[in-house]
Amino acid sequence: MAGLDWPSGEWALRTPAPAYVCIASFGGSTLTVEQAGSPLTVQPARFTVPQGGGVLPVTLTVTASGTTTLGLRVVSPAGKWQLLRTVALVVADGERWHLERAS
């Protein structure tokens, strides 16, 4: 199981905001936060999942208006895909942005 959580609210464009990847199991695998859409920086975007899983902090920074889809991809140490899941939408309108749950 894997997901993304974040504080509620809106942020100004180019203002970093915290988010948290929550992952159970998949220890030793590589987790990547993927995006498709408007300009967005995710730091860090790639992790080695700790044994037993955990909560992994990331910082999101949106630089332009538009919508971006965020997903999580988990690949085993042997290179086998274990999980691919859309977890959130980043919506930026004008000078503000926020996160929404993916449907």
N, C-alpha and C positions, 0 to 999 in steps of 0.2 A: 504494500500500500504506500502511496506517496501523494502529497498534496502541497498546496501553497497557502499560507496565511499572511495577513498583513493588518496593520492598524487601520481603522476606518478614517475617512477624510479625503481631502483634496490637497494637491500640492501644486505649486507654481511650476511651469515648465523650467527645466534645467535644475530643479531642486531635487536632490537625492532623497529617496524614501526607503525605509526598511521593509523587508519581507522575509518570510521564513519558510524554507522547504522542510517539510515534515516527512520523514521516511522511516518505515519499519522494514527490517530485514534488508536483503540485497547487500550485505556486508562485503566489502572488497570490490564491488562493482563501481562503474563510473556513472555518475548522474550528471546530465547536462540540462541546463535551463535554456530552452529554445524559444525563438521568437519569429513571428511572421507578421510584417506590417510596418507601421510607422517607426521612425528612429527611436530606439530605446537601447540603453546600455544596462547590462546586468553584470554586476561584479560581486564575487566571482561567478562565472557562468558554468564552471565545471568543478565537480568534487569527486573524491574517492569516498564512497559511503563507509562510515565506520561500522565495525561489527556490532550487530544489534540495532542499527539504524540510529536516528537522532533528529535533532533540529539544527538545520544549517542556515545561518544568516546570509542574506544577499542584500545588495543595495540596487535599487532601480532608479534610473534617471531618464526621463522623457525629454526630448529636445524639439519636438515638432507636433503639431496637431495631427490627429488621425487615430486609428484603432490598430492595436497590436494584439495578437494572440500569443499567450505564453503557454508553453508545454514543458513537460518533463520527460526525458528519455533516459532509461537505465540500460546499460550494456554490461554484461558479465565480463570478468577478466578474460574469458575465452573468446570474447567478441560476439556473443549471442545476445540479441535483443531480449530484454526481460519485461520492459514496460515502456509504453508510449502513451502519454495522457495529456490532453488539454486541460489546464487548471485555472486560467484566468484570462480576462480581457483587460487591456490597458486602453482607456478612452481619454483622449486629449482633445479639448475643444477650446480654441482661443488661447488663453495663457494659463489654463489650469488642466490638471489631469487627475484621474482616479482609477482604481481597480474595481472590476466586477467579477463575480463568479462566472465561470464558463458554464454554458447550459448543456 
